[in-house]
Amino acid sequence: MSATEAQTTAEPKFTLELTQDQKDVRDWVHGFAENVVRPVASEWDEREETPWPIIKEAAKIGLYGFEGMAQFFADETGLLLPVVNEELFWGDAGIGMALMGTSLAVAAIFGQGTPEQIGEWIPLCFGTVEEPAVAAFCASEPNAGSDVSNIRTTAKYDEVTKEWVLNGQKAWATNGGIAGVHVIIASVDPVLKSRGHAGFIVPPDTPGLTMGTKVKKHGLRASHTSDVFLDDCRIPVACVLGGKERLDERLARVREGKKSKSQAAMATFEATRPTVGAQALGIARAAYEYALAYAKDREQFGRAIIENQAIAFTLADMKMEIDAARLLVWRAAWMGRTGQKFENAEGSMSKLKASEVAVWVTERAIQILGGNGYTREYPVERWHRDAKIYTIFEGTSEIQRLVIARSISGLHIQ
Ligand SMILES: Cc1cc2nc3c(=O)[nH]c(=O)nc-3n(C[C@H](O)[C@H](O)[C@H](O)COP(=O)(O)OP(=O)(O)OC[C@H]3O[C@@H](n4cnc5c(N)ncnc54)[C@H](O)[C@@H]3O)c2cc1C
């Protein structure tokens, strides 16, 4: 076989071309974002309420639900999940988060649960097509945001009733209190700090779990955020993620001074960072596209404002930064799905870059729209408000830099 023949018959080893199936799903989600989400985005932002009618619409077409999510997760390249998130959040980030907030709890159960727990609880996170539900993942506390090791919520095992008893307060939980299933990160042994943490599933309507005051936010306002209180909240022994036996073994290893494989909250964040980056990308792309069209249309000094280099170069940079961020997101998603080791905190890189690009691009979009950009008559101010949370939740920009710095240096940088 000649070299040319070998080239044409060999399987391509590397491609950034999406498969036809991936493109079909992307276009399907884009259609939903454009036709169902966009037209009502401003309304739900103003209402600051969970958009249940949109969640129901998404459930009806299979975009919100166990099967849809399983399909996105199952894609062997890992790219489908970020692609879906980018399209949905291009439509609107508040509504996007109302639909995707559940996936944080799902990722925790999927990543740390036993096969039985995955089969039992993940479908319940979404509810049914007729009656969809949302789920919440609660790690943060008033005094444990970036410093997850400071979690004070406790889980004590009651030998008599064979139940876990949870006590504490969770802060800023997406879907907190309105969720069916809550995943709670709690300390089983406070002496061990984060190595003594475990994830617990609180089933729907469990007494002792209550919602605090709903948080009023700068952006992402169609997504519900609230404190969650746990007051002698009793759950069955089987509700600890991974099972009690495995937890006891892990804690015993840690007490003997041996290495423990997982830290409950960190394990969930590592897996979800590229997806969160993709959400930020969706917002950035929306703002870039809007600003590009506006700049071609708006005339000052007798010409379209895009004919000024100051505007055209800004748009060129916006496009380049978005594309660069997407490459980092896709790389991390592919690495995560195909089991590559994150040697240099590539997951953190993707989330950090995409979130900072989203804040910058949306701010530039306001500038390009001038006075109009600053008003609520145009969507770019909302996109800017929505983008800002991405440099804060799932690890602030500073924490992502810390993770990357520690990873590349092998040193415990403070
Ligand atoms: C809308 C929204 C939704 C959320 N959803 C969830 C959710 O579903 N589940 C959940 O568990 N949590 C959720 N959170 C909480 C979120 O993850 C935290 O707000 C975030 O981790 C930051 O913690 P903090 O707010 O306590 O900030 P802090 O940790 O107090 O940080 C304040 C500032 O100090 C900086 N800083 C802190 N430590 C260091 C350091 N060592 N070096 C350098 N700088 C440092 C930070 O980068 C930041 O700039 C949500 C928050 C919001 C606002």
The ligand as an SDF file (V2000), in Angstrom:
LIG
                    3D

 53 58  0  0  0  0  0  0  0  0999 V2000
  -26.0490   31.9140   41.9830 C   0  0  0  0  0  0  0  0  0  0  0  0
  -25.2480   30.9750   42.8170 C   0  0  0  0  0  0  0  0  0  0  0  0
  -25.4800   29.6180   42.7380 C   0  0  0  0  0  0  0  0  0  0  0  0
  -24.7470   28.7320   43.5100 C   0  0  0  0  0  0  0  0  0  0  0  0
  -25.0450   27.3980   43.4630 N   0  0  0  0  0  0  0  0  0  0  0  0
  -24.4470   26.5560   44.3430 C   0  0  0  0  0  0  0  0  0  0  0  0
  -24.8630   25.1950   44.4290 C   0  0  0  0  0  0  0  0  0  0  0  0
  -25.7580   24.7380   43.7110 O   0  0  0  0  0  0  0  0  0  0  0  0
  -24.2560   24.3990   45.3350 N   0  0  0  0  0  0  0  0  0  0  0  0
  -23.2600   24.8650   46.1490 C   0  0  0  0  0  0  0  0  0  0  0  0
  -22.7450   24.0720   46.9370 O   0  0  0  0  0  0  0  0  0  0  0  0
  -22.8420   26.1440   46.0850 N   0  0  0  0  0  0  0  0  0  0  0  0
  -23.4170   27.0140   45.2220 C   0  0  0  0  0  0  0  0  0  0  0  0
  -23.0340   28.3260   45.1710 N   0  0  0  0  0  0  0  0  0  0  0  0
  -21.9730   28.8000   46.0510 C   0  0  0  0  0  0  0  0  0  0  0  0
  -20.6710   29.0870   45.3220 C   0  0  0  0  0  0  0  0  0  0  0  0
  -20.0920   27.8900   44.9020 O   0  0  0  0  0  0  0  0  0  0  0  0
  -19.7630   29.9260   46.2370 C   0  0  0  0  0  0  0  0  0  0  0  0
  -20.3270   31.2180   46.3250 O   0  0  0  0  0  0  0  0  0  0  0  0
  -18.3380   29.9850   45.7410 C   0  0  0  0  0  0  0  0  0  0  0  0
  -17.7160   28.7380   45.9120 O   0  0  0  0  0  0  0  0  0  0  0  0
  -17.4800   31.0490   46.4560 C   0  0  0  0  0  0  0  0  0  0  0  0
  -17.5820   30.9370   47.8340 O   0  0  0  0  0  0  0  0  0  0  0  0
  -17.8990   32.2410   48.7180 P   0  0  0  0  0  0  0  0  0  0  0  0
  -19.0490   32.9060   48.0940 O   0  0  0  0  0  0  0  0  0  0  0  0
  -17.9920   31.8340   50.1270 O   0  0  0  0  0  0  0  0  0  0  0  0
  -16.6400   33.1940   48.5140 O   0  0  0  0  0  0  0  0  0  0  0  0
  -15.3220   33.1920   49.4170 P   0  0  0  0  0  0  0  0  0  0  0  0
  -14.7560   31.8410   49.5040 O   0  0  0  0  0  0  0  0  0  0  0  0
  -15.5890   33.9220   50.6680 O   0  0  0  0  0  0  0  0  0  0  0  0
  -14.3500   34.0740   48.4970 O   0  0  0  0  0  0  0  0  0  0  0  0
  -14.3950   35.5070   48.4770 C   0  0  0  0  0  0  0  0  0  0  0  0
  -13.2330   36.0020   47.6430 C   0  0  0  0  0  0  0  0  0  0  0  0
  -11.9890   35.5910   48.2320 O   0  0  0  0  0  0  0  0  0  0  0  0
  -11.2220   34.8610   47.2890 C   0  0  0  0  0  0  0  0  0  0  0  0
  -10.4620   33.8040   47.9560 N   0  0  0  0  0  0  0  0  0  0  0  0
  -10.9120   32.9050   48.8800 C   0  0  0  0  0  0  0  0  0  0  0  0
   -9.9210   32.0810   49.2400 N   0  0  0  0  0  0  0  0  0  0  0  0
   -8.8320   32.4360   48.5290 C   0  0  0  0  0  0  0  0  0  0  0  0
   -7.4880   31.9580   48.4360 C   0  0  0  0  0  0  0  0  0  0  0  0
   -7.0740   30.9190   49.1420 N   0  0  0  0  0  0  0  0  0  0  0  0
   -6.6370   32.5910   47.5990 N   0  0  0  0  0  0  0  0  0  0  0  0
   -7.0500   33.6420   46.8600 C   0  0  0  0  0  0  0  0  0  0  0  0
   -8.2950   34.1470   46.8930 N   0  0  0  0  0  0  0  0  0  0  0  0
   -9.1740   33.5410   47.7170 C   0  0  0  0  0  0  0  0  0  0  0  0
  -12.2520   34.2640   46.3240 C   0  0  0  0  0  0  0  0  0  0  0  0
  -11.6630   33.9390   45.0910 O   0  0  0  0  0  0  0  0  0  0  0  0
  -13.2470   35.4180   46.2180 C   0  0  0  0  0  0  0  0  0  0  0  0
  -12.7940   36.3650   45.3100 O   0  0  0  0  0  0  0  0  0  0  0  0
  -23.7390   29.2270   44.3830 C   0  0  0  0  0  0  0  0  0  0  0  0
  -23.4990   30.6080   44.4530 C   0  0  0  0  0  0  0  0  0  0  0  0
  -24.2530   31.4760   43.7110 C   0  0  0  0  0  0  0  0  0  0  0  0
  -24.0190   32.9500   43.8720 C   0  0  0  0  0  0  0  0  0  0  0  0
  1  2  1  0
  2  3  1  0
  2 52  2  0
  3  4  2  0
  4  5  1  0
  4 50  1  0
  5  6  2  0
  6  7  1  0
  6 13  1  0
  7  8  2  0
  7  9  1  0
  9 10  1  0
 10 11  2  0
 10 12  1  0
 12 13  2  0
 13 14  1  0
 14 15  1  0
 14 50  1  0
 15 16  1  0
 16 17  1  0
 16 18  1  0
 18 19  1  0
 18 20  1  0
 20 21  1  0
 20 22  1  0
 22 23  1  0
 23 24  1  0
 24 25  2  0
 24 26  1  0
 24 27  1  0
 27 28  1  0
 28 29  2  0
 28 30  1  0
 28 31  1  0
 31 32  1  0
 32 33  1  0
 33 34  1  0
 33 48  1  0
 34 35  1  0
 35 36  1  0
 35 46  1  0
 36 37  1  0
 36 45  1  0
 37 38  2  0
 38 39  1  0
 39 40  1  0
 39 45  2  0
 40 41  1  0
 40 42  2  0
 42 43  1  0
 43 44  2  0
 44 45  1  0
 46 47  1  0
 46 48  1  0
 48 49  1  0
 50 51  2  0
 51 52  1  0
 52 53  1  0
M  END
$$$$
